Amino acid sequence: MMTSSWLDLRSDTVTLPSAAMRKAMYEAEVGDDVYGDDPSVNRLQDYAAELFGYEAALFAASGTQSNLIALMAHCGRGDEYLVGQEAHTYRYEGGGAAVLGSIQPQPLNNQADGSIALADITANIKPLDNHFARTRLLALENTIGGRVLPLAYTAEATALAHACGLATHLDGARICNAAVKLGVPLREVVRGFDSVSVCLSKGLGAPVGSVLLGSRALIEQATRWRKVLGGGMRQAGILAAAGQYALEHNVARLAEDHAHAALLADGLAELPGLKLSQPQTNILYVDMAPEACAGLAAALAQAQVRASVAPHMRIVTHLNVSRADIERVLAVFRSVFAA
Ligand SMILES: *Cc1c(COP(=O)(O)O)cnc(C)c1O
């Protein structure tokens, strides 16, 4: 029922809840979370706040929702946030901050390593003047396109933002991948950020949910915006229990996903017609000629591998991808690209 012989490399959002996670969901104690009565939601929020070193946390339906809640808690109508051109909160969330929050993004170029140059941050903070939107927030993303922001960079960027009177938000959809890659505790990779959004439904393997972390005052604001956005859920403990299980059991094992991505990259690098750089975490990008795509797509489908085949192809490893699966994928690529 849960498993099929299809392997899915499109994203780490395709992970399926394990039997043990489903058991935790089945057994979860629940209540009405809009009244603050759901013990499993409260437990997850307390656990996440402690784990990441924040005063408080809020369970949200999705990463998009928890990012939007954070932007709306930090910024008001006519304010703006500085954000990377490649960032999810700018590019891939339907313009939600502008549509629903009356908040203007100021997109800035991402450097090759995913960072935003400090000089670009400084140069784009608007003076207080009726002509300008009020610059209120710096939003960064880690990991970004599978790349890990260096700790020294996030320390400098957040210190700069604070010195200029801005708040700081981290889209940490895959922050656990960053912490595991750097080999540092979770509270270390989020240091300097006033708020962080963490996805439970990606490599961590929960079916639904994100947590937003911040000060008690910020989370109070955030709870109001979550309700306004239609994100107040009732017996949500069934979902929170999956997130709790994910944080307790599925963080350290992300190292396996990184190893699998590296193994795949090593094998692909040997093949003519493919170009790639070594992945840092669980996401790798493979470049190929546009003419090669149709043949590869057909061969992958034949081998029951789902993938987003494109000239700049993204491949994502996750907890439902085994070492044997990597071998199977390499065999398909070899059959298409071997000289
Ligand atoms: C997936 C993702 C999100 C949020 O995604 P949802 O599908 O809404 O949970 C936010 N930021 C990044 C970087 C992501 O990869």
The ligand as an ORCA input file, in Angstrom:
! r2SCAN-3c Opt
* xyz 0 1
  C       9.614     23.856      0.387
  C      10.131     25.141      0.795
  C       9.353     26.075      1.494
  C       7.913     25.877      1.894
  O       7.262     24.919      1.221
  P       5.834     24.321      1.536
  O       5.669     23.392      0.408
  O       4.871     25.450      1.541
  O       5.883     23.636      2.856
  C       9.949     27.250      1.858
  N      11.231     27.502      1.578
  C      12.013     26.631      0.933
  C      13.437     26.957      0.684
  C      11.493     25.423      0.518
  O      12.283     24.556     -0.131
*
